[in-house]
Amino acid sequence: MPSLQTSRQTTRWQRRLADLTPQLVLIPTLVVAIGYVVGFSLWTFWLSLSTSTLLPDATFSGFDQYARLWGSKRWTVAYQNLFVFGTLYVLGTLFIGTLLAVLIDQRVKFEALWRTIYLYPLAISFIVTGTVWRWIFHPNTGVELALHDMGWLSAQFDWITDRDLALYVVVITGIWHASGFAMALILAGLRSVDGDLVKAAQIDGASMPRIYRKVVLPTIWPIFIAVAVVLLQFAIKTYDLVVALTQGGPGVSTTVPAIVVYDLMFQRGQIAQGAAAAVMILVALAIVLVPYALWTGWKSRKEAAHHG
């Protein structure tokens, strides 16, 4: 009997160890990741409260750097550009991605090929994407030059050099790059919708456009929120796409906050003010991510309570 009891206790401990092994393996990675993110975030915030220039300086200056930052016209223009770019980029990508997903959901021929084609831009880096589209939009190398070579000498396509239109070039390029990503997630959501809902709507005489608009798409609204959150993260952190495409110009017409951070910290040697700009980008990310995290947590608890 004692040996049997000992054997059962050993088996119980083995099961507990097996259950805990995945968590134990992840602990070092989580500790390093949290330390890295939290540690450097706090370090950046501390720098933003100092008088650091070329090198870190422990002299405390309060929120003077933030006041100077928001008093800078370049920074306010960059934040306005971010708002315009982020809004158009997210809405445009969701629209194009949804349209592509709906078209592919019709069980078209060579569906795998179409999915690959639409997803291909996502496999290309922002630097390559920006460089290629810069050639396309630039009047000396792109569409305008091609039209002139075909004999249409009065044609103009100089958006990338126009202060009023250059930001929309960035928007178009960003939408082209991310639409495949939105399409893939939305298509997965469409394929998860209960077919009985569609059949019931068809029996009632609803057309396919109306079925998608009134039945299918509203059913997968959480996917739209998730895609929008990811796209907003892309927009807020946008740097390399703008640098490769317009380098923040003409003037500051396409400058975004990340470019200002790089310029302040590595070009002008204003570490404290650059850190303040970085903190503001972090705040913008938090405004997007924290509500989403709270919402997903609330949704999970609600579903667990419902199934319980």
ZIDANOR-V607754 format. One record per residue. RES is the residue in three letters. SS is DSSP state (a for helix, b for strand, c for the rest). NEAR is the number of other C-alpha atoms within 10 Angstrom. D_FIRST is the distance of its C-alpha to the first C-alpha in Angstrom with 2 decimals. Layout:
BEGIN
res=<RES/RES>
ss=<SS/SS>
near=<NEAR/NEAR>
d_first=<D_FIRST/D_FIRST>
END
This chain:
BEGIN
res=<MET/PRO/SER/LEU/GLN/THR/SER/ARG/GLN/THR/THR/ARG/TRP/GLN/ARG/ARG/LEU/ALA/ASP/LEU/THR/PRO/GLN/LEU/VAL/LEU/ILE/PRO/THR/LEU/VAL/VAL/ALA/ILE/GLY/TYR/VAL/VAL/GLY/PHE/SER/LEU/TRP/THR/PHE/TRP/LEU/SER/LEU/SER/THR/SER/THR/LEU/LEU/PRO/ASP/ALA/THR/PHE/SER/GLY/PHE/ASP/GLN/TYR/ALA/ARG/LEU/TRP/GLY/SER/LYS/ARG/TRP/THR/VAL/ALA/TYR/GLN/ASN/LEU/PHE/VAL/PHE/GLY/THR/LEU/TYR/VAL/LEU/GLY/THR/LEU/PHE/ILE/GLY/THR/LEU/LEU/ALA/VAL/LEU/ILE/ASP/GLN/ARG/VAL/LYS/PHE/GLU/ALA/LEU/TRP/ARG/THR/ILE/TYR/LEU/TYR/PRO/LEU/ALA/ILE/SER/PHE/ILE/VAL/THR/GLY/THR/VAL/TRP/ARG/TRP/ILE/PHE/HIS/PRO/ASN/THR/GLY/VAL/GLU/LEU/ALA/LEU/HIS/ASP/MET/GLY/TRP/LEU/SER/ALA/GLN/PHE/ASP/TRP/ILE/THR/ASP/ARG/ASP/LEU/ALA/LEU/TYR/VAL/VAL/VAL/ILE/THR/GLY/ILE/TRP/HIS/ALA/SER/GLY/PHE/ALA/MET/ALA/LEU/ILE/LEU/ALA/GLY/LEU/ARG/SER/VAL/ASP/GLY/ASP/LEU/VAL/LYS/ALA/ALA/GLN/ILE/ASP/GLY/ALA/SER/MET/PRO/ARG/ILE/TYR/ARG/LYS/VAL/VAL/LEU/PRO/THR/ILE/TRP/PRO/ILE/PHE/ILE/ALA/VAL/ALA/VAL/VAL/LEU/LEU/GLN/PHE/ALA/ILE/LYS/THR/TYR/ASP/LEU/VAL/VAL/ALA/LEU/THR/GLN/GLY/GLY/PRO/GLY/VAL/SER/THR/THR/VAL/PRO/ALA/ILE/VAL/VAL/TYR/ASP/LEU/MET/PHE/GLN/ARG/GLY/GLN/ILE/ALA/GLN/GLY/ALA/ALA/ALA/ALA/VAL/MET/ILE/LEU/VAL/ALA/LEU/ALA/ILE/VAL/LEU/VAL/PRO/TYR/ALA/LEU/TRP/THR/GLY/TRP/LYS/SER/ARG/LYS/GLU/ALA/ALA/HIS/HIS/GLY>
ss=<c/a/a/a/a/a/a/a/a/a/a/a/a/a/a/a/a/a/a/a/a/a/a/a/a/a/a/a/a/a/a/a/a/a/a/a/a/a/a/a/a/a/a/a/a/a/a/a/c/b/c/c/c/c/c/c/c/c/c/b/c/c/c/a/a/a/a/a/a/a/c/c/a/a/a/a/a/a/a/a/a/a/a/a/a/a/a/a/a/a/a/a/a/a/a/a/a/a/a/a/a/a/a/a/c/c/c/c/c/c/a/a/a/a/a/a/a/a/a/a/a/a/a/c/c/a/a/a/a/a/a/a/a/a/a/a/a/c/c/c/c/c/a/a/a/a/a/a/a/c/c/c/c/c/c/c/c/c/a/a/a/c/c/c/c/a/a/a/a/a/a/a/a/a/a/a/a/a/a/a/a/a/a/a/a/a/a/a/a/a/a/c/c/c/a/a/a/a/a/a/a/a/a/c/c/c/c/a/a/a/a/a/a/a/a/a/a/a/a/c/a/a/a/a/a/a/a/a/a/a/a/a/a/a/a/a/c/c/c/a/a/a/a/a/a/c/c/c/c/c/c/c/c/c/c/c/a/a/a/a/a/a/a/a/a/a/a/c/c/c/a/a/a/a/a/a/a/a/a/a/a/a/a/a/a/a/a/a/a/a/a/a/a/a/a/a/a/a/a/a/a/a/a/a/a/a/a/c>
near=<6/7/8/9/10/11/12/12/12/12/12/12/12/12/12/11/12/11/11/11/12/10/11/11/10/10/12/11/11/12/10/12/12/12/12/12/11/12/13/12/16/13/12/19/18/17/26/26/22/23/21/22/17/14/11/14/14/12/11/14/14/13/14/16/24/20/12/12/18/14/11/12/11/18/21/15/17/22/20/17/19/23/15/14/24/21/16/17/28/24/14/19/27/24/16/18/25/23/16/21/25/18/13/18/15/9/9/10/9/9/14/10/10/14/17/12/12/21/19/14/17/16/11/12/12/22/15/14/21/24/16/15/20/20/15/18/21/19/20/13/12/17/18/21/20/16/16/14/10/9/10/12/12/8/13/13/17/16/16/25/18/15/15/12/15/21/25/18/22/22/22/16/20/27/23/19/22/24/26/27/20/28/26/19/17/26/21/14/19/21/12/12/15/11/11/9/13/17/13/12/17/14/9/9/11/15/11/14/11/13/18/17/12/13/16/22/18/11/16/16/12/12/18/17/12/15/19/19/17/14/24/21/17/17/21/21/18/20/22/17/21/26/19/18/27/25/17/21/18/17/13/18/21/29/26/28/26/21/21/21/24/19/15/18/19/13/12/12/16/21/28/29/28/29/27/27/28/22/20/18/18/15/12/15/18/14/11/17/16/11/11/15/12/11/12/14/12/12/12/12/12/12/11/10/9/8/7/6>
d_first=<0.00/3.83/5.38/5.02/6.18/8.53/9.74/10.61/12.38/14.17/15.30/16.52/18.49/19.90/21.18/22.71/24.31/25.67/27.13/28.68/30.07/33.32/34.05/33.38/35.70/38.39/38.37/40.74/43.13/43.20/43.80/46.64/48.15/48.11/49.46/52.13/53.29/53.08/54.33/57.36/58.13/58.29/60.33/62.77/63.11/63.83/66.47/68.08/68.64/70.29/73.66/72.33/74.80/74.46/71.61/69.09/70.67/68.78/71.78/70.77/73.14/71.33/71.82/75.20/73.99/72.92/76.32/78.11/75.97/76.73/80.34/80.55/82.15/80.30/76.91/77.93/79.32/76.10/74.04/76.49/76.19/72.41/72.67/75.13/73.31/69.86/71.12/73.05/70.43/67.56/69.66/71.33/68.12/66.41/69.48/69.88/66.14/65.96/69.05/67.70/64.32/66.07/68.32/65.48/63.50/66.22/64.56/67.49/67.98/66.64/64.34/62.27/65.51/66.69/63.40/63.64/67.23/66.53/63.52/65.42/67.08/63.68/63.04/66.22/66.22/68.29/70.60/71.47/71.80/74.11/76.21/76.78/77.66/79.93/81.91/82.08/83.33/85.56/89.24/89.97/87.25/85.93/87.12/90.39/91.41/90.58/92.74/95.58/95.35/95.69/98.92/97.77/99.09/98.88/95.15/92.98/89.20/88.73/85.89/84.05/87.09/87.82/86.49/86.15/84.33/82.29/79.23/79.18/79.09/75.80/74.54/75.50/73.88/70.65/70.51/71.08/68.22/65.61/66.52/64.33/61.29/62.02/62.70/59.34/57.32/59.56/59.53/55.73/56.03/58.63/56.47/53.63/55.86/55.15/57.78/58.15/59.83/62.43/63.02/63.52/66.04/67.85/68.12/69.71/72.30/71.35/72.49/70.10/71.43/70.92/67.42/66.41/68.16/66.98/63.63/61.97/62.78/61.96/58.52/57.63/59.14/55.98/56.55/60.11/58.93/56.46/59.18/61.69/59.43/58.92/62.66/63.49/61.39/63.37/66.61/65.89/64.89/67.73/69.44/69.82/71.19/73.99/74.75/75.11/77.06/79.44/78.44/78.62/82.26/85.02/85.20/82.05/82.10/78.70/77.13/73.59/71.57/69.62/72.95/74.12/70.99/71.55/75.25/74.79/72.09/73.21/76.89/78.28/75.90/75.15/71.44/71.11/72.89/71.05/67.75/68.98/69.73/66.26/64.72/66.83/65.48/61.94/62.91/64.24/60.97/59.02/61.29/60.25/56.55/55.40/56.57/55.08/51.69/51.82/52.88/50.12/47.52/49.01/49.11/45.44/44.43/46.73/45.32/41.73/42.73/44.59/41.73/39.31>
END
